[in-house]
């Protein structure tokens, strides 16, 4: 997205406003004003009120532009391009229903069967009817949390196991996957990006931007998307989409939702076959020896260098195809108090492809003492 200068609808300059009011009063009254005079204090109040009004006008103007709009105004701008904000969605998981022994006849477990967490605070309902076939003792079913948002995320296998109103005596249930993909309402920055991308989707997907737009619309946890076609080695008529989430690699459930959304007749060109894949992880580690100036606060400098390394790692994690450049990292480690940063890892330049995800596993900064002299 091209950088543009911040728009100025009205010039907000409190000092200039105050100076103009003072000059006008002195011109009309023939008196010279000094800071402690009552008239000067009164003019200061007027200047303050005028400045606040000017700031309100500037803010109102900015709210009309997608790049600067916030909250409800951004939602209204999204309506103009048929791009509503993604609202909070509940977490999902896979539940396994077990019987003590193989059933003699098919046993129906209806959609909406409720299984709660062990503490009883959250409940998950099955998404569809499932049947334990005769001669078997268990069946899996997907389930969705009753509470939308991130609260339903992160419940490890076995922690969702309180079955209410079991369909059959002796039946138990437990989650076999960690619950995931719950999310809060879409944040302004991400929503803003989708609004700007919206014109790409005015016709069926075909451009990379259109596939990216539709993939981002699947779930608010998706932060970046790589789109590959024949130019990147895909067979003719095939499109590969690689979504990245704010927690890293997508779940199988989320990949299937992306594939389904992008395979819709109103989304893809008629002859395109869409595939959704997990990005390829490129793990790396940061390890460096830091030499400090003799007069430096070594603990503070080491902490600042660690913060810089962490920021670098997070920036690499936040998107796809972000190269790992040793020189950039070395420069970041040269914080105040550091005489020399000797980088051990990463040991080579890593140029990533657009569907690669750089993921830092460890950060190790070693105090190598002080510089001689």
CORFENVEN-V508654 format. One record per residue. N is the residue number from 1. SS is DSSP state (@ for helix, = for strand, . for the rest). PHI is phi as a letter, one per 30 degrees, with the letter a starting at -180 (NA if undefined). D_CENTER is the distance of its C-alpha to the mean C-alpha in Angstrom with 1 decimal. Layout:
# CORFENVEN-V508654
n/ss/phi/d_center
N/SS/PHI/D_CENTER
N/SS/PHI/D_CENTER
This chain:
# CORFENVEN-V508654
n/ss/phi/d_center
1/./NA/17.6
2/./d/20.9
3/./d/21.2
4/./b/23.6
5/./d/25.5
6/./d/24.7
7/./d/27.0
8/./c/29.9
9/./d/31.4
10/./a/33.6
11/./d/34.4
12/./c/33.6
13/./b/36.0
14/@/e/37.5
15/@/d/40.1
16/@/d/41.3
17/@/d/41.6
18/@/d/43.6
19/@/d/45.8
20/@/d/46.6
21/@/d/47.5
22/@/d/49.8
23/@/d/51.4
24/@/d/52.1
25/@/d/53.6
26/@/d/55.8
27/@/d/57.0
28/@/d/57.9
29/@/c/59.4
30/./i/61.0
31/./c/59.8
32/./c/57.7
33/./c/54.8
34/./b/53.9
35/./e/50.9
36/./d/52.7
37/./d/54.4
38/@/d/53.6
39/@/d/53.0
40/@/d/50.5
41/@/d/48.5
42/@/d/48.7
43/@/d/47.4
44/@/e/44.4
45/@/d/43.5
46/@/d/43.7
47/@/d/41.6
48/@/d/38.9
49/@/d/38.9
50/@/d/39.0
51/@/d/36.0
52/@/d/33.9
53/@/d/34.9
54/@/d/34.1
55/@/d/30.6
56/@/d/30.1
57/@/d/31.3
58/@/d/28.9
59/@/d/25.9
60/@/d/27.2
61/@/d/27.4
62/@/d/23.9
63/./d/22.6
64/./d/24.2
65/./c/22.0
66/./e/18.5
67/./d/17.4
68/./c/18.5
69/./d/18.5
70/./b/16.8
71/@/h/16.9
72/@/e/19.7
73/@/d/20.9
74/@/d/17.6
75/@/d/18.1
76/@/d/21.7
77/@/d/20.8
78/@/d/18.6
79/@/d/21.7
80/./d/23.7
81/./c/21.9
82/./h/21.5
83/./b/17.7
84/./d/17.1
85/./d/14.0
86/./d/12.6
87/./d/14.0
88/./e/13.5
89/=/b/14.4
90/=/d/16.4
91/=/d/16.2
92/=/b/18.6
93/=/a/21.0
94/=/c/24.3
95/=/c/27.5
96/=/c/30.8
97/=/c/33.9
98/=/b/37.0
99/./c/40.7
100/./e/43.3
101/./b/45.1
102/./d/44.9
103/./d/45.5
104/./d/48.7
105/./b/47.3
106/./e/43.8
107/=/c/41.8
108/=/d/39.4
109/=/c/36.2
110/./d/35.1
111/./e/31.7
112/./j/30.6
113/./d/32.0
114/=/c/30.5
115/=/b/29.4
116/=/c/28.2
117/=/d/26.8
118/./d/29.6
119/./d/29.3
120/./i/29.4
121/./d/26.5
122/./b/24.4
123/=/b/25.8
124/=/c/24.8
125/=/c/26.8
126/=/d/27.7
127/./d/26.6
128/./a/29.9
129/./d/33.5
130/=/b/34.2
131/=/b/37.7
132/=/d/39.0
133/./d/41.6
134/./e/45.2
135/./j/45.8
136/./b/42.2
137/./b/40.8
138/=/a/37.0
139/=/a/34.3
140/=/c/30.5
141/=/b/28.5
142/=/d/24.9
143/=/b/24.1
144/=/b/21.6
145/=/d/21.1
146/=/d/22.9
147/=/c/20.4
148/=/d/17.2
149/./j/14.0
150/@/d/12.9
151/@/e/16.6
152/@/d/17.6
153/./d/15.3
154/./i/17.0
155/./d/20.6
156/./d/22.4
157/./e/25.1
158/./j/28.1
159/./d/26.6
160/=/c/26.7
161/=/b/30.4
162/=/c/32.2
163/=/c/33.7
164/./c/35.2
165/./h/38.2
166/./e/38.4
167/./d/39.7
168/./b/42.4
169/./d/44.1
170/./i/42.8
171/./d/39.4
172/=/b/36.4
173/=/b/32.7
174/=/a/29.8
175/=/d/26.3
176/./c/26.3
177/./b/22.6
178/./d/19.9
179/./d/18.3
180/=/a/14.7
181/./i/12.2
182/./d/12.7
183/=/a/10.0
184/./d/10.8
185/./e/11.3
186/./e/8.8
187/./d/8.2
188/@/e/10.6
189/@/d/9.0
190/@/d/7.1
191/@/d/10.3
192/@/e/12.4
193/@/d/11.5
194/@/d/12.5
195/@/d/15.6
196/@/d/16.6
197/@/d/16.4
198/@/e/18.3
199/@/e/21.8
200/@/d/21.1
201/@/c/21.3
202/./d/24.5
203/./c/26.5
204/./e/25.8
205/./e/23.1
206/./a/24.8
207/./d/23.1
208/@/d/20.1
209/@/d/18.2
210/@/d/19.3
211/@/d/18.1
212/@/d/14.7
213/@/e/14.7
214/@/d/15.9
215/@/d/13.5
216/@/d/10.4
217/./d/12.6
218/./d/13.0
219/./a/10.1
220/./d/7.0
221/./d/5.4
222/=/d/6.3
223/=/c/4.8
224/=/a/8.4
225/=/b/11.8
226/=/c/15.3
227/=/b/18.3
228/=/c/21.7
229/./b/25.1
230/@/e/28.7
231/@/d/28.2
232/@/c/26.1
233/./j/28.6
234/./d/27.8
235/./d/31.0
236/./e/32.0
237/./i/30.4
238/=/c/27.5
239/=/b/23.8
240/=/c/21.4
241/=/c/17.6
242/=/b/15.3
243/=/d/11.7
244/=/c/9.2
245/=/c/6.6
246/./d/4.4
247/./c/8.1
248/=/k/9.9
249/=/d/12.4
250/./d/12.4
251/./d/15.2
252/@/d/18.4
253/@/d/18.0
254/@/d/14.7
255/@/d/16.4
256/@/d/19.4
257/@/d/17.6
258/@/d/16.2
259/@/d/19.8
260/@/d/21.4
261/@/d/19.5
262/@/d/20.2
263/./c/23.8
264/./d/24.8
265/./d/27.9
266/./d/26.5
267/./c/23.5
268/./c/24.9
269/./e/28.3
270/./e/31.1
271/./c/31.7
272/./d/28.3
273/=/c/27.4
274/=/c/23.6
275/=/b/22.3
276/=/c/18.9
277/=/b/18.6
278/=/d/16.5
279/./e/15.9
280/=/d/18.6
281/=/d/17.8
282/=/c/19.6
283/=/d/20.1
284/=/a/21.6
285/=/b/22.8
286/=/c/23.7
287/=/b/27.3
288/=/b/29.4
289/=/c/32.6
290/=/c/32.8
291/=/c/36.1
292/=/c/36.5
293/./d/39.0
294/./d/41.8
295/./d/41.3
296/./d/37.5
297/./d/35.9
298/@/d/34.7
299/@/d/32.6
300/@/d/30.7
301/@/d/30.3
302/@/d/29.1
303/@/d/26.4
304/@/d/25.3
305/@/d/25.3
306/@/d/23.3
307/@/d/20.6
308/@/d/20.7
309/@/d/20.5
310/@/d/17.5
311/@/d/15.7
312/@/d/16.8
313/@/d/15.6
314/@/d/12.0
315/@/d/12.1
316/@/d/13.5
317/@/d/11.0
318/./d/8.0
319/./a/9.8
320/./c/12.8
321/./i/16.4
322/./c/16.1
323/./d/19.7
324/=/c/20.9
325/./c/23.6
326/@/e/26.0
327/@/d/27.4
328/@/d/24.1
329/@/d/23.5
330/@/e/27.2
331/@/d/27.0
332/@/d/24.1
333/@/d/26.2
334/./d/29.1
335/./d/28.4
336/./e/31.3
337/./j/33.9
338/=/c/33.1
339/=/d/36.1
340/=/a/34.7
341/=/c/31.7
342/=/c/32.8
343/=/d/29.9
344/=/c/30.8
345/=/b/27.6
346/./d/26.0
347/./c/29.5
348/./b/28.9
349/./d/26.8
350/=/c/24.2
351/./c/23.5
352/./c/20.8
353/./d/20.8
354/./d/18.0
355/./c/17.2
356/=/c/17.4
357/=/b/14.7
358/=/d/16.0
359/=/b/15.6
360/=/d/17.7
361/=/c/19.7
362/=/b/21.9
363/=/b/22.7
364/=/b/26.4
365/=/c/28.1
366/=/c/31.9
367/=/d/34.3
368/=/c/37.0
369/=/i/39.2
370/=/c/40.4
371/./d/41.7
372/./d/45.5
373/./i/47.3
